[in-house]
Amino acid sequence: MTNLVTTVAETVESNPDSPAIVYEGTELTYEQFWMRAGQFAQALENNGIGEDDRVGIYLPNLPQFVTAFYGTLRAGAIVVPMNPQYKAREIGHLLGDSGAKAVVSLADNVPNVRDVLDDTDVEQVISVGGDADGATAFDGFLADETKAIVDRADDDVAVQPYTSGTTGTPKGVLLTHNNIRWTTEANADVPHGGFQSSDRLVGTLPLFHIYGMSVVMNGAMYSGGAYYPIPEWDAPTVMDLIEDEDLSIMFGVPAMFNDMINQPDAEAYELEALRFVNSGGASLPHEVLERFEELYGVELYEGYGLTETSPVTHANREGARRKGSIGRPLDGPGDTSVEAKVVTDDFETVPRVEEGPIDEEEADLHEITGELVIAGPNVMQGYYELPEANADAFTEEDGTTWFHTGDICYWDEDDFFFVVDREKHMIVTGGYNVYPREVEELLFEHEAVADAAVVGVPDERRGETVKALVVPTPDTDATPEALKQYCLESLAEYKHPREVEFVEELPRTTTGKVQKFKIRDEE
């Protein structure tokens, strides 16, 4: 029997007095952090929450997130991370679907939790950052004693993040202890020499997202490095912190690096302590990569992954790098590794090109591209209680279970992979995935909307942004600005349409399907 947190226990034993979490000038040593995680685990047990129970964590990047995460796993329970930008409408589905019995929430967000309590199994609400009606303050919730680690098997579920499917309905992703531990160890080996106990990691990626949780937070706790959680992205603040604290490892999304290089005083920053920088979550513009490297003298590597793959599947690294590529499949502990290939609709392997990147304007992409499929120890157990979605997500071939990513790629003879497209309608804005159907369904609930379609349109900073085309009902008094505000009241900020355009009709096929490619082509 094993548990993801047993590796952290070993780190604590080796580095008890080293800083584990550094937040706003305050250090929490590994011994202190571990004691609080144990107190949180015991408090869960005292409240009847234990093995296989779900605990929602509805927080920005704060030390309490780290404590609650490892405390939940230490108790044998399962973490359900939730975006702190979500409103009641959104967290209601996550809490209700998962059956979570407890939720740790920012005090300001507790009203959202209270709004949905009657539709969930939540029995305990814990607040962070202040008192809130109907909630127990975090420090007051902690037990006086600590709980030992509850043994869990490799294939027991550890984390249940949610991702939107093509229908826009959030799906629970079942990630096991082995999934998360394997990815943490494999990714920690990507930088030259691997993560070190002397490393200081920039915590800009949100912890509710598997990228920030598994790669950065878990990577720091696995290696004995110091994790610097940052609740809200602000380029100058982060750049000052990197410079002042000599932070050495940063994982981010393209929008972050674009913000950094576009600061008025970008050239004045001395970020020479950075020894490894990685971009994921969306395609990294070549111009951003080149300018970042020119300014700060450190290579900016691209990687690739999905929530369903814990997340990393591919990475560029020193001595094995192709600009424009997502890299090679990830190698892990021992002889384990990610398997990846590019297949046709009939699951026939697509031939490799000799060497990428190719000139996509000159090549016949139809002949060399296909869907990227993944197999390996990092691939999820499946979607929570969604057998039909699981049947669509996996293909069995010669004893190997392949996960369908939905991303269109080509690959070369040196095993570098290149993404040229993604799922048909998904919008990637600032590293976040937005599925238009969710926004469309909300728009259709408004009395002023007769018809609507949501698409991604180019955005210099975010890569893409959300745009809604709306056919208004006759004689409506509603305005595009009013519809934007309506969406913002029920959706996370990054999901709401930043552009709303009224149109007379939407382009449709003879079967009634909106031709979104025509809308995008007009932008």
Summary of the structure (lengths in Angstrom):
residues: 523
radius of gyration: 22.8
end to end distance: 54.9
largest distance: 70.3
contacts: 1840
relative contact order: 0.09
helix: 32%
strand: 28%
